[in-house]
């Protein structure tokens, strides 16, 4: 809960400062409804069964807060590059440096686990499935960031807890508390409120796109009207006038 909740305000602040993203009252209401749905998930866990606490909850919370801030910085930075640069290049660099950094982390932190693992089909297939899932996820993230932004991405990730509920129901045949379903409905409603665009906003965006297209067309027309330097003609109007005077 702390990871999901803390990353959202971090993303909002970072996009507001660095990307100049404007947030209206309706968007803040949508964010509040989404976070309230996530809080219901935690309350349903407490209501359904006891939750074991770790040996050092304060240290764990601080690590989660630091990780959520870094994740927010990563999302906002990726949104900036996706909107300012080529999306294919961003994805290629993300995959390249991600593979290098992940390989270094595995060689340092999980070296013993790699040595003790028996590499057979049952051990390799989960890794392949995880790699395919991560490839699909990180191939879709730049598209979402370019269209909707980092805040919408983090709000949408709140629904990941509901997938865990479905797995518990259908894979492990466990019973879940009724508050899970209320939480999912609240999160979905919050996403709809946040992403809803009124007719006025749609008209403004359409006008901006139309104005940009008209400006590009005008620039193209001015460029086409400039006389080109060729082998068979004068390079400027001044040279053309000089040639006409000399002929007379």
C-alpha positions in Angstrom: 0.0 0.0 0.0 2.7 2.4 1.0 4.6 1.9 -2.3 1.5 2.5 -4.4 0.2 5.5 -2.4 3.5 7.4 -2.0 4.6 7.1 -5.7 1.4 8.9 -6.8 2.0 12.2 -5.0 5.7 12.1 -6.0 4.7 11.7 -9.6 2.2 14.6 -9.4 4.8 16.9 -7.8 7.5 16.0 -10.3 5.3 16.3 -13.4 4.0 19.6 -12.1 7.5 21.1 -11.5 9.4 19.7 -14.4 6.9 18.8 -17.1 4.5 21.7 -16.3 1.5 19.4 -16.1 -1.7 21.1 -15.0 -4.0 19.3 -12.6 -7.6 20.4 -12.0 -9.9 19.6 -9.2 -11.5 16.7 -11.0 -8.1 15.0 -11.4 -7.4 15.3 -7.7 -10.8 13.8 -6.9 -10.0 10.9 -9.2 -6.6 10.4 -7.4 -8.3 10.5 -4.0 -10.9 7.9 -5.0 -8.2 5.5 -6.4 -6.2 5.8 -3.2 -9.3 5.2 -1.1 -9.9 2.0 -3.1 -6.3 0.9 -2.3 -6.9 1.6 1.4 -9.9 -0.6 1.3 -7.7 -3.4 0.1 -5.5 -3.1 3.2 -8.5 -2.9 5.5 -10.0 -6.1 3.8 -6.7 -7.9 4.6 -6.9 -6.8 8.2 -10.6 -7.7 8.4 -10.1 -11.1 6.8 -7.0 -12.4 8.6 -4.1 -11.4 10.7 -1.1 -10.0 8.9 2.4 -10.9 10.1 4.7 -8.0 10.8 8.3 -7.9 9.8 11.2 -7.7 12.3 11.8 -4.0 11.5 8.7 -2.3 10.2 10.2 1.2 10.3 13.3 0.2 8.2 11.0 -1.5 5.8 8.7 1.5 5.4 11.7 3.8 4.8 13.0 1.5 2.1 9.6 1.4 0.5 9.3 5.2 0.6 12.8 5.5 -1.0 11.9 3.0 -3.7 8.6 4.6 -4.5 10.4 8.0 -4.9 12.9 6.5 -7.3 10.1 4.8 -9.2 8.3 8.1 -9.6 11.5 9.8 -10.8 12.0 6.9 -13.3 8.4 7.3 -14.6 8.6 11.1 -15.0 12.0 10.9 -16.7 10.8 8.3 -19.1 7.7 10.4 -19.9 9.9 13.4 -20.7 12.1 11.4 -23.0 9.1 9.6 -24.7 7.5 13.0 -25.4 10.7 14.7 -26.5 12.6 11.9 -28.3 12.0 8.9 -30.4 10.0 6.2 -28.5 11.8 3.3 -30.2 15.2 4.8 -29.2 13.9 5.2 -25.6 12.8 1.6 -25.4 16.1 0.3 -26.9 18.2 2.3 -24.4 15.9 1.1 -21.6 16.4 -2.5 -22.6 20.1 -2.2 -23.1 21.0 -0.5 -19.8 18.3 -2.4 -17.9 20.0 -5.7 -19.0 23.4 -4.4 -18.0 22.3 -3.1 -14.6 20.2 -6.2 -13.9 23.2 -8.5 -14.8 25.5 -6.6 -12.4 22.9 -6.8 -9.6 22.3 -10.5 -10.1 26.1 -11.3 -10.1 26.5 -9.4 -6.8 23.4 -10.0 -4.8 22.1 -13.4 -6.1 25.3 -15.2 -7.0 24.8 -18.0 -4.5 21.2 -18.6 -5.6 22.4 -18.9 -9.2 25.0 -21.5 -8.3 22.5 -23.6 -6.2 19.7 -23.5 -8.9 19.2 -26.8 -10.8 18.5 -25.5 -14.3 15.8 -27.7 -15.8 12.5 -27.1 -17.6 10.6 -26.4 -14.4 13.1 -23.7 -13.4 13.7 -22.1 -16.8 10.0 -21.8 -18.0 9.0 -19.4 -15.1 12.0 -17.2 -16.1 10.9 -17.2 -19.7 7.3 -16.3 -18.7 8.5 -13.5 -16.5 10.7 -12.1 -19.2 7.9 -12.2 -21.7 5.6 -10.4 -19.3 8.2 -7.8 -18.5 8.8 -7.3 -22.3 5.1 -6.7 -22.9 4.8 -4.4 -19.9 7.7 -2.2 -20.7 6.8 -2.1 -24.4 3.4 -0.8 -23.4 4.5 1.7 -20.8 6.0 4.3 -23.2 2.8 4.4 -25.2 0.8 5.0 -22.0 3.2 7.6 -20.8 3.0 9.5 -24.2 -0.8 9.4 -24.3 -1.8 9.6 -20.6 1.2 10.6 -18.6 3.1 9.1 -15.6 0.3 9.9 -13.1 -2.3 7.9 -15.1 0.2 5.0 -15.3 0.7 4.9 -11.5 -3.0 5.1 -10.9 -3.6 2.2 -13.3 -1.0 0.1 -11.5 -3.3 0.2 -8.4 -5.5 -2.4 -10.1 -2.6 -4.9 -9.9 -3.8 -5.8 -6.4 -7.1 -7.0 -7.9 -5.2 -9.4 -10.2 -3.8 -10.9 -7.0 -7.3 -11.4 -5.7 -8.3 -13.2 -8.9 -5.3 -15.5 -8.6 -6.2 -16.2 -5.0 -9.8 -17.1 -6.0 -9.2 -19.2 -9.1 -5.7 -20.6 -8.6 -5.5 -21.2 -4.9 -9.3 -21.5 -4.3 -9.2 -19.1 -1.3 -12.0 -16.9 -0.1 -11.6 -13.1 -0.2 -13.3 -10.5 1.8 -16.2 -8.6 0.1 -14.3 -5.3 0.6 -11.9 -6.4 -2.2 -14.6 -6.0 -4.8 -15.7 -2.6 -3.4 -12.1 -1.5 -3.5 -11.8 -2.6 -7.2 -14.9 -0.7 -8.1 -13.6 2.4 -6.3 -10.3 2.2 -8.1 -12.0 1.8 -11.5 -14.3 4.8 -10.8 -11.3 6.9 -9.8 -9.6 6.1 -13.0 -12.6 7.1 -15.0 -12.9 10.4 -13.1 -9.2 11.2 -13.6 -9.2 10.3 -17.3 -12.5 11.9 -18.2 -12.3 14.7 -20.7 -15.1 17.2 -21.1 -16.3 18.6 -24.4 -14.5 21.9 -23.7 -11.1 20.2 -23.1 -11.5 18.0 -26.2 -12.3 21.2 -28.2 -9.2 22.9 -26.8 -7.0 19.9 -27.7 -8.5 19.7 -31.1 -7.9 23.4 -31.6 -4.2 23.1 -30.6 -3.7 20.2 -33.0 -5.4 22.1 -35.8 -3.4 25.2 -35.0 -0.2 23.2 -35.1 -1.1 21.7 -38.4 -2.0 25.1 -39.9 1.3 26.5 -38.7 3.2 23.6 -40.3 1.3 24.1 -43.6 2.1 27.8 -43.6 5.8 27.1 -43.0 5.8 24.6 -45.8 4.2 27.2 -48.2 6.7 29.9 -47.3 9.5 27.4 -47.9 8.1 26.5 -51.3 7.9 30.1 -52.4 11.6 30.8 -51.8 13.4 30.6 -55.2 15.9 27.8 -55.4 19.4 28.1 -56.7 19.7 26.1 -59.9 22.1 25.7 -62.8 19.7 27.2 -65.4 18.4 30.2 -63.5 19.4 33.2 -61.3 20.1 32.6 -57.6 18.1 35.7 -56.4 15.8 38.4 -57.6 18.7 40.9 -57.5 20.7 38.8 -59.9 17.6 38.4 -62.1 17.1 42.2 -62.3 20.8 42.7 -63.1 20.6 40.2 -65.9 17.5 41.9 -67.4 19.2 45.4 -67.3 22.3 44.0 -69.0 20.2 42.5 -71.8 18.6 45.8 -72.5 
